[in-house]
Amino acid sequence: MRAIAFADFGVAPRIHDLAIPVPAAGEVRVRVHAASVNGFDVAVASGYLDGMMEHRFPVVLGKDFSGVVDALGEDVDGFAIGDRVFGVVTKEFLGDGSFGEYVTVPAAVGLAPLPEQVSFTEGASLGLAGTAALDAVAAAEVTDGQVVLVAGATGGVGNQAVQLAARAGATVVATAHTADERELVTRLGASAVVDYRDDIAAQVLAAYPAGVDAVIHLAGDATALLPAVRHGGRFSSTLIGSPEQLPTDAATVTPVHAHPSAATLDTLAENEASSHTAVQVARTYPLEQVAQAFADFGAGTQGKLVITIA
């Protein structure tokens, strides 16, 4: 199969011709139709996870995927050959990624049916970003009538978080800079916009002197955002590993470690199928242009970047 992989640390990812993987017990093999770019993928390609996770070379990149089940390992229940699926590669080692024509994944976690109403391009964009957004909004305990700041609103996770918070009845303050970014977050449900190139907390406090009820921190300096949350409020973050990294007595700080359980993925799929939320796909690329997709990701995007494979 054709896949984007790197053969060793310090070697740039490129297209490799690899053997088609065989699903182990409890796994399914997916014929990949699309995959999306995440910061995790860029970090792996850059060697940042050397010493942190086992690498099985050649390491095929990619976490998110959508496609069709084409083989079953032993002891797999709930999936059949021909099923449309999407999800996140959740293996404890790096090597079996989704930037290729096939990927094998556990059936028990990181995999869910993809409704017919949801395209493969959309499905490939849902897994990691959608899970992080759902978990971050849940950690912030967003409810009707609250005021919530979403920092990092223009990215894939932020797009989902803005919509989820707005659908929950919150007044959403979103970060954006350009006119296009402001139009995007407003269309997704933000009631107010603050410029992430200026002092975000100062802008928020100018409009809400007591602070907002919750901050959903997806980008930027957490310490600089902390003054924006009211006393007794909540601060959920995908960028810190423990509350001790952001010590405060004024708010409850909750780190978010996205876990793509079957139930979470089912919720994401239903939200997309019912138009409760809508994933924002900024661009698509063929497999041969993954390097360009990574460069565009690093420059900043309004939504998800998707690799189309079949």
C-alpha positions as CSV (number, residue, x, y, z in Angstrom):
1,M,0.0,0.0,0.0
2,R,1.0,3.6,-0.4
3,A,1.5,5.5,2.8
4,I,3.3,8.6,4.2
5,A,5.9,7.4,6.6
6,F,9.4,8.1,7.9
7,A,12.1,5.5,8.2
8,D,14.1,6.9,11.2
9,F,14.4,10.0,13.3
10,G,15.6,13.0,11.3
11,V,14.4,11.5,8.0
12,A,11.6,13.5,6.3
13,P,8.3,11.7,5.8
14,R,7.7,10.5,2.2
15,I,5.5,8.1,0.3
16,H,6.5,4.4,1.0
17,D,5.2,1.2,-0.6
18,L,4.4,-1.0,2.4
19,A,2.7,-4.3,2.9
20,I,-1.0,-4.2,3.6
21,P,-1.5,-4.6,7.3
22,V,-3.3,-7.6,8.8
23,P,-5.7,-7.0,11.6
24,A,-4.8,-8.6,14.9
25,A,-7.4,-10.1,17.3
26,G,-9.9,-7.4,18.3
27,E,-8.9,-5.2,15.3
28,V,-10.5,-4.2,12.1
29,R,-8.8,-3.1,8.9
30,V,-10.1,0.0,7.3
31,R,-9.7,1.0,3.6
32,V,-8.9,4.6,4.3
33,H,-10.8,7.2,2.2
34,A,-9.7,10.3,4.1
35,A,-7.5,11.4,7.0
36,S,-7.0,14.8,8.6
37,V,-4.0,16.7,10.0
38,N,-3.6,17.3,13.7
39,G,-0.8,18.9,15.7
40,F,0.1,15.5,17.0
41,D,1.0,14.4,13.5
42,V,3.3,17.3,13.0
43,A,4.9,16.7,16.3
44,V,5.5,13.0,15.5
45,A,7.0,13.9,12.1
46,S,9.3,16.4,13.7
47,G,10.6,13.9,16.2
48,Y,9.2,15.6,19.3
49,L,7.9,12.3,20.7
50,D,11.3,10.5,20.5
51,G,11.7,8.9,23.9
52,M,8.0,9.5,24.9
53,M,6.3,6.8,22.8
54,E,7.6,3.6,21.1
55,H,8.3,4.1,17.4
56,R,8.0,1.1,15.1
57,F,9.7,2.1,11.9
58,P,8.7,2.9,9.3
59,V,6.3,5.1,11.2
60,V,3.1,5.8,9.2
61,L,1.8,9.2,10.2
62,G,-1.9,10.0,10.9
63,K,-4.4,9.7,13.8
64,D,-7.8,10.6,12.3
65,F,-9.4,8.6,9.6
66,S,-12.6,7.6,7.8
67,G,-13.2,4.7,5.4
68,V,-14.7,1.3,5.0
69,V,-14.1,-1.9,7.0
70,D,-12.5,-4.4,4.6
71,A,-11.2,-7.1,7.0
72,L,-11.9,-8.3,10.5
73,G,-9.5,-9.8,13.1
74,E,-10.6,-12.5,15.5
75,D,-13.1,-11.7,18.3
76,V,-14.5,-8.6,16.7
77,D,-18.2,-7.8,17.4
78,G,-20.3,-4.9,16.2
79,F,-18.6,-4.3,12.9
80,A,-18.8,-6.0,9.5
81,I,-17.0,-5.8,6.2
82,G,-18.4,-2.9,4.2
83,D,-19.3,-0.8,7.2
84,R,-18.6,3.0,6.8
85,V,-16.5,4.0,9.8
86,F,-14.4,6.8,11.3
87,G,-12.3,7.4,14.3
88,V,-8.8,7.8,15.8
89,V,-5.8,5.5,15.9
90,T,-5.4,4.8,19.6
91,K,-2.5,2.3,19.7
92,E,0.1,2.8,22.4
93,F,2.9,2.8,19.9
94,L,3.6,4.9,16.8
95,G,3.8,3.2,13.4
96,D,0.3,2.2,12.3
97,G,-1.0,5.6,11.2
98,S,-3.9,6.6,8.9
99,F,-2.0,8.5,6.2
100,G,-2.1,5.4,4.0
101,E,-4.4,3.3,2.0
102,Y,-5.1,0.9,4.9
103,V,-5.0,1.1,8.7
104,T,-5.7,-1.5,11.4
105,V,-7.4,-0.2,14.5
106,P,-8.9,-1.7,17.7
107,A,-12.6,-2.2,17.4
108,A,-13.2,-1.4,21.1
109,V,-12.0,2.2,21.2
110,G,-11.4,4.9,18.6
111,L,-13.8,3.5,16.1
112,A,-17.5,4.2,15.3
113,P,-20.0,3.9,12.5
114,L,-20.1,6.8,10.0
115,P,-23.7,7.8,9.1
116,E,-24.5,8.0,5.4
117,Q,-25.3,11.7,5.8
118,V,-21.7,12.4,6.8
119,S,-19.1,12.4,4.0
120,F,-15.7,10.7,4.4
121,T,-14.0,14.1,4.3
122,E,-16.2,15.3,7.2
123,G,-15.8,12.0,9.1
124,A,-12.0,12.2,8.9
125,S,-12.2,15.6,10.5
126,L,-14.3,14.7,13.5
127,G,-12.3,12.2,15.7
128,L,-9.5,13.9,17.5
129,A,-10.7,17.5,17.3
130,G,-14.3,16.7,18.0
131,T,-13.4,14.5,21.0
132,A,-11.2,17.3,22.4
133,A,-14.0,19.8,22.0
134,L,-16.6,17.6,23.6
135,D,-14.4,16.8,26.5
136,A,-13.3,20.5,27.0
137,V,-16.8,21.8,26.9
138,A,-17.9,19.1,29.4
139,A,-15.0,19.9,31.7
140,A,-15.9,23.6,31.6
141,E,-19.5,22.5,32.7
142,V,-21.0,24.9,30.1
143,T,-24.7,25.6,30.8
144,D,-27.4,27.9,29.5
145,G,-26.9,31.6,30.3
146,Q,-23.2,31.4,31.0
147,V,-20.5,33.5,29.3
148,V,-17.7,31.3,27.9
149,L,-14.4,32.3,26.3
150,V,-13.0,30.0,23.6
151,A,-9.3,30.7,23.1
152,G,-8.2,29.0,19.9
153,A,-11.6,29.3,18.3
154,T,-10.4,29.3,14.7
155,G,-8.8,25.8,14.8
156,G,-10.5,22.5,14.3
157,V,-11.1,21.9,18.1
158,G,-12.2,25.5,18.6
159,N,-14.7,25.4,15.7
160,Q,-16.4,22.5,17.5
161,A,-16.2,24.1,20.9
162,V,-17.8,27.3,19.8
163,Q,-20.7,25.5,18.3
164,L,-21.1,23.2,21.3
165,A,-21.0,26.0,23.8
166,A,-23.5,28.1,21.8
167,R,-25.9,25.2,21.4
168,A,-25.7,24.7,25.1
169,G,-27.1,28.2,25.5
170,A,-24.0,30.0,26.5
171,T,-22.9,33.5,25.3
172,V,-19.6,32.6,23.5
173,V,-16.7,35.0,23.3
174,A,-14.3,33.7,20.6
175,T,-10.7,34.6,19.6
176,A,-10.0,35.7,16.0
177,H,-8.0,38.3,14.2
178,T,-8.7,38.6,10.5
179,A,-12.0,39.6,9.0
180,D,-12.4,36.0,7.6
181,E,-11.7,34.5,11.1
182,R,-14.2,36.8,12.7
183,E,-16.8,35.9,10.1
184,L,-16.2,32.2,10.7
185,V,-16.5,32.2,14.5
186,T,-19.5,34.5,14.4
187,R,-21.2,32.2,11.9
188,L,-20.5,29.2,14.2
189,G,-22.2,30.9,17.1
190,A,-19.9,33.4,18.8
191,S,-21.7,36.5,20.2
192,A,-18.5,38.5,20.6
193,V,-15.0,38.3,19.2
194,V,-11.7,39.4,20.8
195,D,-8.4,39.8,19.0
196,Y,-5.8,37.1,19.9
197,R,-3.0,39.4,18.8
198,D,-3.8,41.8,21.7
199,D,-4.3,41.2,25.4
200,I,-7.2,38.8,25.4
201,A,-8.0,39.0,29.1
202,A,-8.1,42.8,29.1
203,Q,-10.5,42.7,26.1
204,V,-12.7,40.2,27.9
205,L,-12.7,42.1,31.2
206,A,-13.5,45.4,29.4
207,A,-16.8,43.7,28.3
208,Y,-17.3,41.5,31.4
209,P,-15.7,43.2,34.4
210,A,-16.4,40.3,36.7
211,G,-14.9,37.8,34.2
212,V,-16.5,35.0,32.3
213,D,-18.0,31.9,33.8
214,A,-15.6,29.6,31.9
215,V,-12.5,29.6,29.7
216,I,-11.9,26.8,27.2
217,H,-8.2,27.1,26.5
218,L,-7.1,25.6,23.2
219,A,-4.3,28.0,22.2
220,G,-2.1,30.7,23.7
221,D,-0.6,31.2,27.1
222,A,-2.9,29.8,29.8
223,T,-1.4,32.1,32.5
224,A,-2.3,35.2,30.5
225,L,-5.9,34.0,30.1
226,L,-6.5,33.1,33.7
227,P,-7.5,36.6,34.8
228,A,-10.4,36.5,32.3
229,V,-12.3,33.9,34.3
230,R,-14.5,35.0,37.2
231,H,-13.8,34.0,40.8
232,G,-15.3,30.5,41.2
233,G,-15.4,29.9,37.5
234,R,-13.9,27.0,35.4
235,F,-10.8,26.8,33.2
236,S,-10.5,23.7,31.0
237,S,-7.4,23.3,28.9
238,T,-6.2,20.8,26.3
239,L,-2.6,22.2,26.6
240,I,-1.8,21.5,30.2
241,G,-1.1,18.1,31.8
242,S,-2.2,18.8,35.4
243,P,-3.8,21.6,37.5
244,E,-0.5,22.2,39.2
245,Q,0.8,23.8,35.9
246,L,-1.7,26.6,36.4
247,P,-1.9,27.2,40.2
248,T,-4.8,29.4,41.3
249,D,-7.4,29.6,44.0
250,A,-9.8,31.7,41.9
251,A,-11.0,29.0,39.5
252,T,-11.2,25.2,39.0
253,V,-8.6,24.2,36.4
254,T,-9.2,20.9,34.5
255,P,-6.7,19.4,32.0
256,V,-8.4,17.8,29.1
257,H,-7.0,14.5,27.7
258,A,-9.2,13.7,24.7
259,H,-10.4,10.0,24.8
260,P,-12.2,8.9,21.7
261,S,-14.5,6.3,23.3
262,A,-17.2,4.7,21.1
263,A,-19.8,6.7,23.0
264,T,-18.0,10.0,22.3
265,L,-17.5,9.2,18.6
266,D,-21.2,8.2,18.3
267,T,-22.1,11.6,19.7
268,L,-19.9,13.4,17.3
269,A,-21.4,11.5,14.4
270,E,-24.9,12.2,15.5
271,N,-24.1,15.9,16.0
272,E,-22.7,16.1,12.4
273,A,-25.5,14.1,10.9
274,S,-28.2,16.2,12.5
275,S,-26.5,19.5,11.9
276,H,-26.2,20.2,15.6
277,T,-22.6,21.0,14.7
278,A,-20.8,21.2,11.4
279,V,-17.1,20.4,10.9
280,Q,-15.3,23.1,9.0
281,V,-13.0,21.7,6.3
282,A,-10.6,24.4,5.1
283,R,-8.7,22.4,2.4
284,T,-8.2,19.0,1.0
285,Y,-4.9,17.5,-0.4
286,P,-3.9,14.3,-2.2
287,L,-1.6,11.9,-0.3
288,E,1.4,13.2,-2.2
289,Q,0.9,16.7,-0.8
290,V,1.1,15.9,2.9
291,A,4.2,18.1,3.3
292,Q,2.2,21.0,2.0
293,A,-0.6,20.2,4.3
294,F,1.8,20.3,7.2
295,A,3.2,23.6,6.1
296,D,-0.3,25.1,5.8
297,F,-1.2,23.7,9.2
298,G,1.8,25.4,10.7
299,A,0.8,28.7,9.1
300,G,-2.6,28.5,10.8
301,T,-5.9,27.4,9.3
302,Q,-9.6,28.1,9.7
303,G,-10.8,24.6,10.2
304,K,-9.5,21.2,9.3
305,L,-7.0,20.1,6.6
306,V,-8.0,16.8,5.1
307,I,-5.9,14.2,3.1
308,T,-8.0,12.4,0.6
309,I,-6.7,8.9,-0.1
310,A,-9.5,7.0,-2.0
